[in-house]
């Protein structure tokens, strides 16, 4: 949305963030940490363990309701969804959406991607969607939109309240309501963007 303002700043900040540990810690330690992190990114697959350890994302939903998904397939899906979100944001910018509307839309889509399609989503990560969802509920200007946003909110609420019940962990782990709610919210936002 703001390539002239952010592109070079982003590169500088990423470089500074990557190099800063070398300035404040022993060289060998930092190199070992980066090596372990790279190894972890390539080899770690929490879906090989029990359901309670799985990430709360689209891949878990797909595994429960359809079939297991290979990590490479999920990576391609993540990248494709991110590209689609970027395209929708670019279209909003090119169509001169009001700045507040564009920024809210971008934040909402980014938070949906980070939660429902991100690389490592825990249950607590879904709190990122709270402000976006509440704002969408407030801005909903017709009953169908209010109903759909309320259903998403209800899924989030029930999944968090259910944890305290005797079968709550089964509900969270076996039905995966959090990523379903996040995916539903993402779908609604994308449909609304295309509609506009």
MOCOR-V890597 format. One line per field, one symbol per residue. ss: DSSP state (@ for helix, = for strand, . for the rest). phi: phi as a letter, one per 40 degrees, with the letter a starting at -180 (. if undefined). psi: psi as a letter, one per 40 degrees, with the letter a starting at -180 (. if undefined). A space follows every 10 residues. Layout:
ss = ???
phi = ???
psi = ???
This chain:
ss = ..@@@@@@@@ @@@@@@@@@@ @@@@..@@@@ @@@@@@@@@@ @@@..@@@.. @@@....@@@ @@@@@..... @@@@@@@@@@ @@@@@@@@@@ @@@@....@@ @@@@@@@@@@ @@@@@@.... ..@@@@@@@@ @@@@@@@@@. ..@@@@@@@@ @@@@@@@@@@ @@.....@@@ @@@@@.@@@@ @@@@@@@@@@ @@@@@.
phi = .bcccbdccc cccccccccd dccbacdccc cccccccccc ccbcaccccc dcccccadcc cccccbacbc dccccccdcc cccccccccc cccccfdddc cccccccccc ccccccbcca bcdccccdcd cccccccccd baddcccccc ccdccccccc ccdccdbccc dcccbfcccc cccccccccc cccccc
psi = dgdddddddd dddddddddd dddeiidddd dddddddddd dddhgeeeai deeiigaddd ddddeciihi dddddddddd dddddddddd ddddefiidd dddddddddd ddddcdeieg hidddedded ddddddddeh eidddddddd dddddddddd dddeideddd dddddfdddd dddddddddd ddddd.
